[in-house]
């Protein structure tokens, strides 16, 4: 049976999730993060995907991003998948699938959902017991752009213009 086409609205934020196959580790060492980040930033710039927030843990990846084109997300994940999987297989001398199927993406259609999603992405490693709430590595939001290595898009989200104080307020209210 053919795959159903993805539901993408250019200019509308989306929550994108990609998991490791059988929940296996996809970031095994500290060097994996910069390689993945570099591949993601290059692909996002090349294919028109503005990343507003992200978190990656040992096996899932969560992004809050806005595609400029209907193909932006698929092309970004195709490019990242090719580069990162090749790197991962070579580095760890393994073969086989790294990802659990295709990525999942959900359109963010309202301001309350957008704010809830930003909070949930940020709290994901806390809920998983990986970090304490005050030390959240591998997480960035729009107000943290200088520390995110240029990965987080500096422009506002289409649904709501978030100021740094608003983003901080979301963090404090959790």
N, C-alpha and C positions, 0 to 999 in steps of 0.2 A: 504494500500500500504506500502511496506517495505521501511525503511529509506535507503537513498543512503549512501554508505560508505564515510567516510571523506577522503579528499585528504590531506595526511600527507607525508612529505618527512623528514625522520630522518636526523638531522644535519642542516636543513634549518630553519631560523627564521620564526616565524608566529606571526601575530597580532591576538590576541584572545580577544573576547568581550563576556561578560555575563551581562545581564540586569535583573533588578527586574521585576516581573510580573506586567503588567500595569504601568510600571515605578514607582512602589511603592518603598519606602525607604527600602534598605537592610542593611544600616548602620545607626541605629537610635541613638546610643549613643557612647561615646568615648571608652567604653569597647569592643564594637563590633570589632573595627579595630584590636587590638592585638589578639583577638581570631581567626579572619579570617586569619590574617597574619601567626599565628602559624600553623593553619591547612594547609594553602597553602605551607609554607616552608617545613613542614614535608612531605606532599604529593609529592612536587616537588623533594625533595631529594630521596624519596623512589621509584619514578617512572621515574627518569631521565629527568626532565624538567629544563633547565637552564633559569632563568628569567633575562632578560637584562634591562628591564624598565617596569614600571607599574604606574597606577593611578587608584584609586577608589574614586568615589564620593558617593553621597547618594544612587544612584541606578545603575549606570553602573560600570563595572570593565573592564579595558583595560590592557592587558599584551603584552609585546614584549618578546617572549620566543622561545627557540630552543629545540625541543624534541629530545631525544637520540634514542627513539624507535617509531615505528608507533603507539603504544598504549599510549605513555607518556601523551599526553594532555587529552585524554578521561579518563584515570585512575586518573589523578590529579583532574579533575573537578568532577568526580564521588566521590572521597574521600572527597574533600572539601565540595561538596554539602551535603553529608550525615552528616558530622560533623557540619557544620555551620548552616544548616537548622534546625537540632535538637536543637542546642544551641539557635537559634533565636526563634523558636517556644516555647521552655521552658521559655526563658527569658521574652518574650512579651506576653505569654499566648495566642497564636494564633495557627491556623492550616491552611492547604491549601498550595498551591504551592508558593514558594518564587521567583523562577526563571521564566523568560519569555522563555520557551522552552529550547532547547539545546544551548550550547555556539556556537558562530560563530568563525571560524578561517580562516585566509587568509594567504597564503604563501607569504613571502617577497622575491621577486625574483631579486631585483636589488639594487645596492648601493644607487642611488638617492631615491628610494622608502623607503629604510631603514632609511635614514636621515630625510626624510619628515615625516615618521611615528613617529620617535622619537620626533620630534618637535610637531607633532599633539597630541601625547599622553600627552606631557608636558603641552600643552596649552589648553587641554580640559576643566579643571576647570575654566580657565580664560574666555574662550568663553561662558561658562555657567553662568558667572557672580558670581561664588562662591568665588573667591579670586582675589586679585590684582596680576599682573605679578611678583612682587618682593617677594610675600609670598606664595609659592606653597607647602602646606603641602600634605602629602600622595603621593609624587612623588619621584621617584628615577631613576637614570641612573647609568651606569657603573662607572662613575667617582665619584659617591657619595656613594659608597659601605659602607664606615665606618658608615654613618649615616642611612643606610637603614635597620639596624638590621640584617645583614647577609643574606638578601633576594636576593639581586641582585648578579647574577653570576659574579665572578671576571674575568673569562676568556673572551677573545675577541669574537666578533661576527664572524661567519663564512665568511660573505661577505666582511667585512672590519674591520681591527684592529683599534678600536677607542682609541686614546690616550685621557687623560683628557683634554688637550688643544683643541682637535678637538671637543669633546663633549661640552665644554664651548663655542666654537666658534658657534656651532649650536644654542646654547641658546641666544647668543648675536645678531645673525643675524636675529632673528625673527622679 
